[in-house]
Amino acid sequence: MTSKLQFAQSIHRLGTESAFEVLARAQALATEGRDIINLGIGQPDFRTPEHIVEAGIKALRDGAHGYTPANGLPQLREAVAADLHRRHGTEVNPDNVIVVPGGKPTMFFAVLLFGEPGAEIMYPNPGFPIYESVIRYSGATPVPIALEEANGFAFDAEKVLEQITANTRLIIINSPANPTGGVTPREEITKLVKGLEAHPHVAIMSDEIYSRLLYGGRRHVSLLQFPEIRDRLIMLDGWSKTYAMTGWRLGYAVWPDAMVDHVTRLCINDHSCVNAATQFAGIAALEGPQDAVDTMLAEFDERRQFIVQALNELPGFRCADPGGAFYAFPNIEDTGLSSRAAQDLFLNEAGVATIAGTSFGAWGEGYLRFSYANSLENIEAAIERISDIL
Ligand SMILES: Cc1ncc(COP(=O)(O)O)c(C=O)c1O
């Protein structure tokens, strides 16, 4: 029987995050008894530090069972402001902090705030796939910021500025970046901020979810450090990657005054508030000891150095040094395989889950994303299996 249901056109424009599809396929293969090493999904393989878990449990025991303010508990928003001051040396008013369930809702809300037919929104490509997906969903035109290997996958400020038109409403940037691990240097960010002075109609969303995951002595440059754009900056960050809390669903953004009420209403319409116990865990994460973050970072760095060298030794592979996040994004053109063919081959024949570069946009063709959020032992075994196949 054919369905008589009439879906909104917009739903057909919504994309997805292939990492979840690869995860499902990897799990299905594992259920069939295959031994799968998952270098596909982008989440820390560590447990949430114990004192954070305890704070969540305590909150539940203490009766934190009701709604909280839609923008988040005041103590949590104050803890966020204090953390931003410590890390970036910037003053943030807790009233401008809006706590949401993870990193994703901020990007969805930012795009909903500006996106409609006729509007243009720029986004990194290859980049986190949800940007392009929600831009299309909103009806706005997605304008890619092409990121190049030769440039360390950093954005080129001049090229971004050249693409601005009267219809550009929002520019999304992401450093350290998914899927490339690329880190945009301070000079380029400064150039972008300076150039934006001539375009006061353009807002900017800076996705800084990997701001604590930088290697080789690199320091994070937060867009919050540029007061001249604070009235149109949305700065996204959260707990998922830093504190190994992907499943808790907790994130936040600093929004400019003009957007706070709109976004708070989006929160009220969408989810009311983040679950209360999770918010207490979030306070413990920010205010408690940070040594678990340092330990994770050191572990990631060791794996990063190993995987980059190992990938560069594979025939047909060439891997740039990723300065941040927990991804390596090797160029695989010389294997003669397309990104998708390589993803399928390595999963089906080698039992290694990776993600095709094209899952992150058209500019990802010729690349494959390896998440090194897995044990050194597993990474080593995965590379060996791929080497055998090649
Ligand atoms: C660049 C980027 N931003 C945001 C997110 C979303 O994080 P969350 O799981 O907190 O929604 C991710 C997750 O992979 C990411 O890679």
The ligand as a Gaussian input file, in Angstrom:
#p B3LYP/6-31G(d) Opt

LIG

0 1
 C       32.870000      19.922000      15.217000
 C       31.836000      19.335000      16.104000
 N       30.953000      20.137000      16.679000
 C       29.980000      19.653000      17.480000
 C       29.878000      18.310000      17.717000
 C       28.713000      17.819000      18.515000
 O       28.991000      17.453000      19.772000
 P       27.840000      16.867000      20.715000
 O       28.016000      15.394000      20.701000
 O       28.123000      17.487000      22.025000
 O       26.510000      17.284000      20.162000
 C       30.789000      17.431000      17.163000
 C       30.679000      15.978000      17.408000
 O       31.256000      15.160000      16.793000
 C       31.802000      17.955000      16.338000
 O       32.702000      17.156000      15.759000

